[in-house]
Amino acid sequence: MKFRVDRDVLAEAVAWTARSIPTRPGTLPQLSGILVTTGPDGLTLSGFDYETSARVVIPADVADEGQVLVSGRLLADIARSLPNQPVDVNLDAAKLALTCGSSRFTMQTMPVEDYPALPDMPAVTGTVDGDVFSAAVAQAVTAAGRDDMLPVLTGVKIEIDGSTLSLLATDRFRLSLRELQWRPHQSDLSISALVPARVLADSAKSLTPGSELSIALGGADGGAGLIGFESTAAGGGRRTTTRLIEGAFPNVRQLFPSSTEISAQVELAPLIDSVKRVALVAGRNTPIRLGFAETMVTLEAGNGEEAQASESLEAVVTGGDVSIGFNPAYLIDGLGAIGGSHVHIAMTQPARPAAFASMPGADAEPDLGFRYLLMPLRMQG
């Protein structure tokens, strides 16, 4: 094996592939490796932990074709540290040599025959613009759970109904729903799948403007199979497959209020800044209080015995006055994911969830493409 590759292209590809490598491979040390393969298509890097696979193809000047397995973490560290010059890679017996300018590294190889075969990509279900899907996933994963004791809530549910693709996530305290248009291969397609939020987020982060993403679901009902994501861009492509999460995702769509008794419109950026400032005095698991009244929203946190903070902003409030408390971190997460110049907050009463949606302008209708539902915290006094 012998090839030359651009340093930046190599470093980025290795770093992306290494994200699928387990930090503690246990009794299977080969899973800590990245499989390096050269062929007519250029250079292919592969990683696999029996749950998630990653494969990226990048351009390279290949002199001799071959295949080698080396430590993924070490290769990533080396590639990132190399000077900005072309990288020459050569397999010499059981050592892989990397030369870049005056820098030279050698790496011990592992037996290629011990490395498991990567799963095949399921049949492609449809396609979507890469940058659109990336932005949608970034919004949806905001509400995904992080408690591995509740694996169903660590996933994002993908619901496909014809040309509409929905992403739902919840950790029981908040809920996100993002809907977007995509291009299914079957116009009457109706299918759903529960995808690990971490894998979905990692796959989406690497998508670039102008790229097209193919989504592939295994099984007729999106059950306990695989989902695959493959992006195509100039010079190569990236493919990820992962096992779907088994279990019943809660029926969360019904939690969005069907009617709105009270609503408020607030300029988004000043509201985020105010929440961050006032939250500085909020204790652990204590709310930040938002009081809505006619043309104003007042933010308060803290109590009389310790630090206190308050701040007021202009708002357009309809339906009456209300005071509602939220977890500050969850509120900041939701507001940060919304986008637009203003936020629309729909409420019914202080003990019921509030629904947040983006507004592209002060006089515009709420954009319901992304909605964030937040459970209130009980306020004392």
LOLO-838529 format. One record per atom (N, C-alpha, C): x, y, z. Coordinates in pm, whole numbers, plus 32768, in hexadecimal, padded with zeros to 4 digits. Example, Ala and Ser with C-alpha at 12.3 -4.5 7.8 and 13.67 -1.06 7.14 Angstrom:
REM LOLO-838529
85277DC7830C84CE7E3E830C85287EB6830C85057F1F82C485577F9682CA850A80038313
***
This chain:
REM LOLO-838529
80557F8880008000800080008059807D8000803480DA7FA6807F81577F9F802681C07F5F801A82357FA27FC5829E7F6B7FEF83267FA37FC1838F7F5F7FD4841A7F8D7F4B845A7F987F3884AB80037EB684E7801C7EC9857280597E6985C980407E6C8650807A7E5E864781127EAF8693815A7EB2868A81EC7E2D86AE822C7DEF871F82017D708749823D7D0086E782217CFD86B381A77C96865181827CA585D281D67D2085A681E87D39852E82387D13854382CA7D3D85B383037D2185CD83917C8C85D383AC7C41861683547BB1862183687B6D8599835B7B96854B82F77B5984C882E17B77846783527BF1846983857C15841083F37BCA843784727BC184B9848D7B7A84E785047AE784BE84FE7AA984C984887A1C84A484797A0A840E848E7A6283BF84537A56832D84607A6E830084EF7ACA834185347AEE831985BC7A7C832B861F7A15837A85FB79A5838D86577953830E866A796082B0860E79168232861C796681C8866779DE81EA86917A35818986D57A188189876A7A04811587A879EB811188397A66813E88877A4F818B88F27AC081B889447AFC814589937AA980E089B47ADA806A89FC7AAF7FEE89B07B027FBD89527ADB7F4A89007AD47EC7894B7B057EC489C97AFC7E4B8A1A7B4C7DD889E17B0A7D6789CE7B507CED89A07B617CEA89097B367D5388C37B427D5788317B977DD088097C1A7DC7881C7C707E3C88017C6A7E6B87707C457E1187137C3F7E3986877BD77EA5866D7B727EB086C77B0C7F1786B57B417FA386D07BB77FAD870D7BF5803087227C3C806186A47C39800F863C7C83803285C37C2E807485597C7380B784FC7C3780E984817C718096840F7C16806483BC7C40801583497C5E807482D57CDA807082A77D0880C8823B7D13807581BC7CCA809C81547CC6804F80D77CDE80AD80627D35808480077D4C80D17F8D7D1C80817F157CE580C97EB37CB280877E3C7C9A80ED7DCF7C5480C67D677C3B81217CF57BEE819F7D1D7B9D81987D867B4E820C7DB07B9B826C7E097C1582477E2F7C66829B7E887C7E82567F0C7C6F82A27F787C8B82707FFE7C088261804B7BF481EB80867B7D81D080D57BA581B581667B6481FC81C47B7B81E882537AFA81B382917B05814982E27A8F8109831B7AA080F283B07A32810483FB7A2F80E7848A79AD80A184AC79B0804B8514793A7FFB853579437FCC85C578D37FD2860F78D17FA08698785F7F3C86AE78317EFE864077C27E9F863F77397EE1865177357F62866F76B77FAC867676B280158607771E806285FB772580CE859A77A080BD8542778D80CE84C277FF80C88465780E814D841F7889816E83FC78A681E983B3790981C9834478EE81FF82CF794A81EA825E794F8269820C79C8829681EF79DB830F81A07A3D82F281307A20832880BC7A77831B80477AAB83A680247B3083B280187B6E84327FF77BD0841E7F847BE984877F387C47847B7EC87CD684697EFA7D2284197EB47DAF84027ED57DF783D07E587E7883EE7E517ECC83B97DE47F0083317E117EC582C77DDB7EE5823F7E077F4E82037DAB7FC281DF7DE4802B819D7D98801D81067DA17FFF80D47E197FEB80447E2E7F6E80307E837F137FDB7E547E997FBF7E9F7EB57F5E7F117E617F677F797E727F0E7FEB7E117F2F805A7E247EEE80CB7DCB7F00813D7E197EEA81BD7DFF7F3F82227E477F3582A07DEC7F6583107E027F2F83887DB47F5583FE7E137F9184647DF6800E848E7E4D805284F07DF68094855A7E3480BA85C87DED80FC86367DAB817C86047D27818486177CDE81F785E57CFD827686317D04826E86B67D2082E587077DAB831C86E87E0D82C386DD7E9582F086C17E9F832D86367E5D82EE85D47E608324854C7E2083AF85497DB483C185947D73844385997DCE84AC85D77E10848786457E6C84E586877EDF850B862B7F1684A885E47F8784C3858B7F5B851C85177EED84F784D77EBE854384627EA285D484867E6A85E984FD7E49867185297EC686C585437F328684856A7FAC86CC8591800D86E3851D7FF486A784AA805286B2843A8056873F840180C8876883CA80D187EC838A807C87EF830C8062886782DA8009887982688053885D81E5806E87DD81D080B087AE815680748728812F808886FA80B380548677808B808C860880E4803B85A280FB806285338152807C84B880FC80F3847F81098115840280C48109838F812780BD8329810180A482B7815980D482398112811E81E7815D8159816F8123815680FD8188812A8087815D812A801281B481AD7FC781A281F67FB9820F82777F75820C82727F038272825E7E89823E824F7E13829481D87E2782F281F17E28837781847E3683D881777EC4840A81B77F2483C981B37FB083F4817B800783848129806883AF80F480CB83518140814C83698180817F830081D181F8830C8188826E82CE818682DE8317814C835B82E681B983C482E281CE8401826D82328468825D81EF84E8822B820A8557827181D085D8824D8238864382698273867881FD82E186D582108355868D8253838586C782C083F28685830A83BE862B837983388621838882FD85CC83F082EC853E83BB830F84DD840F82FE845183E982CC84028462826183B8844D8228836384B5821D82D5847F822E827484D8821181E984B781AC81B3851B8151816284EA80E88129853E80E68092853080D1804F85A080C27FBE859E803A7F9A856380357F36850F7FB87F0B84D47F7C7E9785237EFA7E81850F7EB47E11854C7E847DB384DE7E677D3585017E3B7CD4849A7DB87CFF84597DBB7D1383D67D437D3D838D7CD87CD283937D027C5383957CA07BE683927C4A7BE084107C767C23847C7C277C2484F87BBB7C8F84F87BBD7CE684927B5F7D5584927AD97D2784587A687D4A849A79E57D1C846979BC7D6483E9796D7D20839979397D5D831E78CF7DC4834178D67E39830078727EA0831977EC7E7682DE777D7E9C831F76FA7E7882E976E07EBF826576907E808211766B7EBD819276087F2E81AB760C7F8F815475AB7FFD815875227FC8812F74B87FE2818074327FB98154740B800180D3739D7FD58098736D8016801E734680A7803D736D81017FE4735281907FF972BC81AB7FF6728B81F4805C71FD8214806971DC82998028723C82F780297225837A7FEE729D83D380057295844E7FD6730484AC7FE172D38532801473338580804A73158605807E739486598072738386DC806473F88735805E7446872E80E274C8872080D8751A870B814E7512877B81B4751987F981867517886881E5748F887782287424885781E1739E885D821D739087F4828B73BD877B826F73B3871082D2740D872C834A74838761833174DF8780839E74A287E483FF7465884F83CA742788B4841F73B1887A846B73638822842A72EF87E5846A7319878B84DE737F873C84C973AE86E1853273E3873185A9742C879D858E746287EF85FB73F288248654738088448618730E8871866772CE87FD86B372BB878E86717271871E86AD72BA86E18723733E86D1871B7387868A8785738E86DC88067362875A8801736587AF8878731B876E88EC72AE872788D0725B86EF893A7275865C895472D8861F891072F185908922732A857489AC7303850389E5733484DC8A6973C484AE8A65740684B48AD87491848A8AE374A4841C8B4C743783E88B7F743B83808BE6743582F78BA374A682AE8BA674AB822C8B65745281C58BA9742181E48C2173C3818A8C64733981908C22732281F68BD272A682058B8572CB82108AF172F881A08AB5732F81A68A2D72CE81DB89C5724C81C189D471EB81F1897171EF82898967720582CD89D97204835E89D97289839C89AC72EF83478994736D837B895E736B837C88C572FA835B888B72EF835787FB729C83C987C372A583D987427250843686F771F783E0869D717583F486A9711983A78656710A83EB85CF712A83A18567711683D184DE7092839884AC703683F184896FB583C984506FAE83FB83C16F91839F83666F8883C282D96EF983A982AA6EBC841182736E368408823C6E37844D81B56E4F83FD814E6E5B843680C86ED2849380BF6EBC850F80966F2A856E80856F4A85BC81046F07859B81746F2285DF81F36F748584824E6FE485B9827E703A857082DC703885BC83607015857683CC700D85B484517076857984AD70B085CF8501711185A7856670D985CC85EE70CD856A86497098858286CE70F9855087377106859B87A4715C85738813712285A888957136855D89027108858A8985715A854689F2716E858F8A6071AD85558AD7714B85568B4D70CB85648B2F705B856A8B8F704185F78BC370A4864E8BBC709586D68BEF7081873D8B8070A387148B077095876C8A93708387148A177058875289AD703987088933705A876188BB70988725885670B3876D87DB707287248766703E877187097002873A8690702D8790861A7073875285BD70A087988544706A875084CB7027879884746FF0875E83FA703187A1838170528751831C7090878582A370638732822C7077876A81B770578724813C70D386DA810870BB866480D171298617809870F785D2801A714B857F7FDC712985407F5C712784A87F6C70B3846F7F8F70AB83DD7FA070AC83977F1970DC831A7F1A70DA82CB7EA0704F82927E846FF9828E7EEC6F6E82657EDD6F1682D57F126EB883047EC26E6683767EEA6E0783567F5C6DE282D67F6C6D8482B07FD66DCB8271804E6E4B828C805D6E9A824D80C66E6E827C81506E5C821D81AC6E3B823B82376E8D81DE828F6EEC821582D86F4C81C383226F86821583956FB481D383FE6FF3821A846C706781C984A270C2820D84E5713881CB851E716B821E859371A581DB85F571DD821E866972758215866272B68287864C7345828E862F739082CA86A67401829086CF745082CD873B746F835F871B744E83B98777745F8448875F74F1846C8747754C842C879075DA844D8781760B842D86F475E583B986BF760F8392863975D183EF85D17552840F85E4750E84678586754F84F085847571852485FA75B085A88602763A85A885C17689853F85DC770E853685A07707852D850876A784E084D7769784D28446767085568407761985A0844875E7861D84107650868C841276A6868D847A770986F78486776986F984107781868683D377E48680836777AB86A782E0772886BF82D976EA86E18259770D877182327724878581B3774F8809818276E8883F811F76E288C48111768788FD80AC76A688C58022763E88A27FDA7650886A7F55765487D47F52766087957FC7766387037FCB75D586CD7FCC75C786527F9F7546860D7FA475538595800074F08583805674F2851580B6748C84AC808F74BA84308084746183BF806E7444837E80F473C483668111739A8323818C7366829B81677397823381AB737381AA818B73428164820972C881328205728E80ED827772818059825872B4800282B272A97F7382A172277F4082DA71E57EE4829371697EA982C570F17EF8829770837EB28283700C7EF1824D6FCE7F5482AE6FE17F3F83306FA27F97839270077FE783E270847FE883B870EA8032840271007FFA848C70EE7F78849E70F77F39852271867F2B855171A47EBA859072267EA885CF72907E88856772A47EE3850873067ECD849F73717F37849F73927F65842973FB7FC9841773C2804483D3740480B483EB73ED812B839A7474815883667476818882EB74F281B582AF74E68243827B7554828C8284755A8315824F75D6831C81F675C4834C817D7635835A8122762F83E180DE769A842F80EF76A084B480B1770284B0803E76E084F87FD7773785037F62775D85937F5077DC85A87F387811862E7F1F788886207EC278BA86927E96792B86907E3A79A2864A7E7A79D985E87E327A5385A77E617A3E852C7EB579C285057ED579AF848D7F267929848C7F6A791C84377FCE789E842C801478B283EC809C784A83F880F1784F83C0817777D2836C818F77E682FA81D17778829F81EB777A8275827D7705827982BB76F5824C8346767F81ED834C768F817F8393761D812983B376198117844B75A381058480759680ED8510751A809A852A7520804D859574AB7FFF85BD7441805B85F873C6803D85D97358808986117341806186A2730A80BD86EF72E980A2877B72648058878072627FEC87CB71E67FA187DC71947FDC884E71127FD2884270BA800588AA7055806788716FED808188BF6F8180DA88946F9D816888C06FA981C188606FBB824F887E6F34828888A96F3182DB89126EB0830E89426E68836288D96DE4836088E06D9183AF88846D91844088B36DEF848D88806E06851388B56DC3858288646D9B856587EA6D5D85CF87986CE2860A87DD6C9985B688236C1D85E488626C35864888D36CB2865688FF6CD086B1896C6CCE874389416CDF875D88C26CD787E788946C47881888A56C34888D88E16BAC88BC88FB6B5F88D488796AE188A888776A8D88BC88016A57894A87FA6A55898F886C6A288A1A886F6A878A6B88C76A888AEC88B16AE18B4588FC6A8F8BAF89426A928BAE89C66A498C138A136A998C948A206B1D8C858A2F6B758CF98A3F6BEC8CE889E26C148D5289A06C8A8D4C894A6CDD8DCA895C6D5E8DBB893F6DB98E2D89496E1B8E2988D66E408EA088A76EA58EAF883F6F158F0688776F8F8ED0887270028F1788AC70758F10884A70C38F7B8841713B8F7A87EE719B8F12882771CE8EBB87D172148E438800729C8E60884072F48EA887FA737C8EBC882C73808F0188B573348F6F88CA73348FAB895072FD8F4E89BB729A8EFB899672628E9E89F872CA8E378A2373158E0289C4737E8DA189E673E48DE08A4374108E5A8A2374738E9F8A77743C8EB58B0473BD8EDE8B0E73818EF78B9173758E788BE2734D8E0A8BA373418D8B8BEA73C98D618C2174328D708BD074B88D498BFC74E48D9C8C7474C78E1D8C7374EF8E738CE274A18E528D61741E8E4D8D5573CB8E358DCC73E48DA98E0474018D488DAD74188CBF8DDB74958CB08E3074EB8D158E3075668D0C8E8175488CFC8F1574D58D2B8F4474B58D208FD2744F8CB28FEE74298C678F8673CA8BF98F9974148B828FD573DF8B4B9040741C8AD6907D74018A59902C744289ED90547431896D9010739E893F901B7365891B8FAB72DB88EA8FA5727489528FD3729A89D18FCB72398A3B8FEA721B8A878F6A71A28ABB8F5F71798AF68EDF71A58B868ECD71A38BAE8E5171A68C3B8E2F71158C5F8E0D70E38CCA8E4770558CEC8E3A70428D548DCC6FE48D388D746FC18D958D096F328DC48D216F248E468D3B6EA08E808D506E768ED28CD86E098EAC8C976DD98EEF8C1F6D628F478C416D688FC48C176CFA90218C326CF8908D8BC66C92908D8B716C7990EF8B086CF291088AAE6D4791688ACF6DB5918D8A766E3E91698AAE6E4091108B126EBF90F88B566ECA90678B836F4590358B836F658FB78BC46FD28FD48C296FBE8FA98CA4701F8FBF8D10705C8F3A8D3870E08F358D3A71298EBC8D60715E8ECE8DED714D8E668E40717C8E6C8ECA71B58DE58EF272198DE98F4A72528D6F8F83728E8D90900A72A08D28905D72D78D3C90E372698D50914872908D5F91C5722F8D79922F72668DE2928F72148E0892EF72398E75934972B08E5893A172CB8DDA93BD73388DB7941873C08DB593D373BF8DA4934F743D8D9D9306743B8E03929574898DEA922C74908E4791BC740D8E49916F73EE8EBD913973778ECD90E873998F1A906973478F079003735A8F518F8772D28F618F4372C18FD18EFD72488FE78EAF726A903E8E37721D902F8DCF7233907A8D5571B0907B8D06719690E68CBD711A90F08C717138910D8BDE70E390D78B8770F090EA8AF87067910B8ABD706991508A4D6FEC91698A066FB790E789CC6F3390D989CC6EF3906289976E66908689696E309037890E6DA5904488E56D5C8FCE89226D088FE889866CC38F7E89D06C2E8F8789B46BF28F1789916B628F1189796B258EA289CD6AA98EB889FD6A618E508A456A648E5E8ADC6AB08EBE8B116AB48ECF8BA26B3F8EC38BDB6B498ED88C5F6BCA8ED18CA46BE48E438CD36C638E1E8CD86C888D9A8D0B6D188D9F8D3B6D368D508DA26DBF8D418DD56DDF8CAD8DD56E4F8C8A8D956E718BFD8D816F078BE98D986F2C8B7A8DD76FB78B608DF66FF28AF08DA170708B018D7770B38A9E8D22713E8A7D8D59716D8A068D3971F989E38D4F724E8A3F8CF572AA8A8D8D2C72F48AEE8CDA73428AAE8C6873848A3D8C8473D589FC8C1C737D89CA8BAA730B898E8BCB72B1895D8B64727789D18B13725B8A408B5672268AB58B11728D8AEE8AB0730A8AF78ADD73748B2B8A86738A8ACE8A0F73888A4A8A27739889EA89BA732D89FD894F72B18A09897B72428A17891D72488A9988CF72618B06891472698B8788D072DD8B8A886E734C8B4A889373C08B47883A73A98AF687BC734B8A9787C173318A41874D72CA8A7C86EF72848AE3871B720F8B1186D072338B5C8650728B8BBC865772A98C0E85E2723E8C7685CB72528CCA856571F28D36854A72108DAF85A171C98E1B858871E18E9785D371918E9D8654711C8E5A865770C58E5D86CB709A8DCE86EF706D8DBF876970398D3E87966FA78D4F87BC6F578CEB87966ECA8CE787BB6EB88C7F882A6E818CA7889B6E6E8C4E890D6DD88C3C89246DA98BC089176D1B8BA189296D088B5C89AE6CAE8B918A006C988B5C8A876C028B4C8AA16BE38AF58B016B598AE68B2C6B498B0F8BBE6BA18ADA8C156BA08AFE8CA36C288ADE8CDE6C498B158D566CD08B048D8E6CFB8A748DA26C9D8A178DB36CC1898C8DCD6CC689378D506CAD89718CDC6CAB89268C606D23894B8C0A6D4E88F08BB16DC3890D8B5D6DAC89878B036E1A89C88AE16E178A398A846E5A8A0E8A026E238A3B89926E588A18890F6E9F8A9188D26F1B8A7C88A66F6D8AE5886D6F7C8ACD87D66F718B3787886F848B2F86F76FC78BAE86C5700A8BA2865570518C13861A6FF38C6F85D070158CEF85CF6FD18D52857D703A8D9B8529702F8D9884A470948DDB845170928E73845E70278EAB8496701F8F3B84AA6FB78F5C85126FB48FDA853F6F59900285AB6EC78FF185856EA7900385056E1C8FFB84DA6DFC8F7A848E6E5A8F1C848F6E488EA184436DFC8E3884946DC78DD5844C6D888D64848E6DF38D0684C46DD78CBD85326E3A8C5E85666E5B8BF384FE6ED98BCF84F76F078B63849F6EFF8AE084ED6E9E8A8C84CC6E888A1185176EDA899C84E26F3C89BA848C6F958950845C6FE7891584CE700889688532704B893885AA7000896E86236FDD8911867C6F99893686F96FE288F6876E6FE9894187DA702E891588536FCC892388C76FAD88B489076F4E88B489756F9A88A189F86F7F88F88A586FCB88F68AD66F6C88ED8B4E6F8788898BA36F37887A8C1B6F5E88E58C7F6EFD89208CC56F1F89868D286F4B89478DAB6F9389958DFC6FB8896C8E826F5B89B28EE66F3D896D8F516EE689A78FB76F308A198FFD6EED8A88900B6F288AFD904B6EF48B0890D96F4F8B2D91346F298B4091C06F038BD091D86EA68BE292356E7E8C6892596E188CA291FB
***
